[in-house]
Amino acid sequence: MSDRSLSSAWLASWMSRVSGVLKAMTDEFERRHGFPPGTNRVRSADHGDQVAARALAQVERVPADLLTFYDSVGDVTWEDVGNGYFVEPVREVLLRLKEYGTVGIGAGQATGGLVIGSDGGGLCYVTGPDGAVHRTRTATLDEPELDKVAGDLRQFLERLEKSLTRFVTDGGPGYL
């Protein structure tokens, strides 16, 4: 395991940090924005999520960090941070995979990636077999154009956290 690999301990620390910031944000949200907040949470994985994560492990070329993530985190729902940030539950990832297959990544779109989430503007986050996280340039997944936004899932989660902190500090939408 490299120092960049996800561990349940690192994820627990990340969840604790962002949950604290999300609570502070939602406590002040209506006063600052004039309307009540939506759902803003990081949900811990339950037994059903962990069973689904084991099913995901049976899919060819799934990055180990994604399995570690879904063994600890049920989903990420930040409706009010920028346009919104969402990391789907593993059951949704599996359902999308079953219904639509993988998303082409790379030269000739030959490598299959998994859609793991989206922003509130309709762009999707896709993780490749190498663990890198990409974002679609448009809301369509038919022959998508992708931009790499993180070299691995840990960097993606760190950038999500920075986007949250930036939003709370100055209302900026973040960088993802």
N, C-alpha and C positions, 0 to 999 in steps of 0.2 A: 504494500500500500504506500503510495507516495504521500508527501506532506500536503498535496493538493486534493487527495482523495477525500470523499465525504466519509464521515463516521457518525454513528448515532450520537456521540458526545458533542461533536461540532454542530450537528443539526439541532440538538437540544438547546445549545447555547444561542444559536441563531434564532430559533423560535422564541426563546425567552426575550432576547433583545428586541426583535421586531414586534412581538406582542405587547411589550411595554410601550413602545413608541406608538403603536396603533391605538392602545387604550388612551394615551394622552391626547392623541389626535381626535379620536371620536368624542372624548369628554369636552373638547373645545370646539368641535366642528360646527355645531349649529350657531354658536355665538359668532364665530369667524365668518361663516359662509351664508347664514340666513336661512338655512333649511337643514333638516335632520340628516344625519349620515346614513349611508346604506350599510351593507355588510362589509366589514373590514376585519379579517381574521386570518390566522394560520391555524388550521385544525390538525390536531395530532391524529396519526393513523390509528384506526380501530382494528379489531380482529378481521373484519371483512376486507378492509384495505390491505392488510398484510397477506391475506389469502390471495387477493387479486394480484398483489405484487409478486407472489410466487408463480402465479399463472403467467405474468409478464416475463418472468425469468426463463420461461420455456420458449419465448420468441427468439429467433436467431439474431445475434449481434446487438443485443440491448446492452448499453453501457452499465457497468457495475454500479456507478454512482447513482444512476436513475433508480436502480433496485434498492439501494440503501436509502435514498430519499423517500421512496414510497413505503418503505418499511417503518419510517418515522413520521412522515408528514402525509396527512390525508388529502389536503388541498390548501391552496393559497387563494384567498378572495379579497382583493383590495379594490372595492368599487369606487372609492373616492380619492384614490391616490393618482393624480394626473388624470388621464383618460380611463384609468383602471388597469390593474394587473391581475392575471388569473393563471394559476397552475392547476390544471384539471385533476380531479381524482383519477387514480389508476384505472378504475372501472371505465371511465370515459375514454381514456387512452386505448384501452383494449377494445371497446366498442367501435371507436373510430377506425382502429386498425382492421378489425373484422369487416366493417362495412366498406371502407375505402382503400385499405392497404397502406403502404408506406408512402412518404413524400420523397420525391427525387431530390437528391443533394449532389452537388459537385458537377464536374465536367460530364456533359451528356445526361445528367440527372440519373446516373446509374446507381448511386448508393441510396438505400432507403432509410429515411428518418421517420421518427415518430412525432406527431403533433402532441405537445405536452401542455400547451396553454395559449393564451392570447392576451392582447391588450384591449382596452375598451374601444379602440378604433377599428377593430376587425382584423388586425394583423395577427398572425399565428407565430408561436414559438415552436421550433422543431429541433429535436436533438438527434444528432447522427450517431452511428455506431462508435465513432471515436470519442463521443462524449461532448463534442462542441455543440453550442446552442446557436441556432440561426433564427432570424426573424424574416417573415415574408415581407416583400415590398408592397404588395397589394393584398386585398382581402380574399383573393382566389387561391385555391390550392391546385388548380389545373395548370401544369407547367409553371410552377412558382419561380419567381426570382427571389433569391435569398441573400441576406447579409449576415455574416457571422457577428454575433453580439457578445459571445463569450467562448473562451477556449475550453471550458468545462462547466459542469453544473455548479460547482462551488463558486466560480467567478460570476456566473449568472445570478446566484443567490446574493452574493456580495453586492452586485450592481443593483439588484432589486432593493436591498437594504439602503444603499446610497440614494436611490430614487425616492424612497420613503422619507428618509431624513431630509433630503432637499425639499420635498413637498411640504413637510411640517415646518421647516425653517423659513422658506421664502415663497411657498406656493408654486415653485417650479415643477414641471411635469416629470422630470427625471430624464434619463438617457437611454432607456430601453424602448 
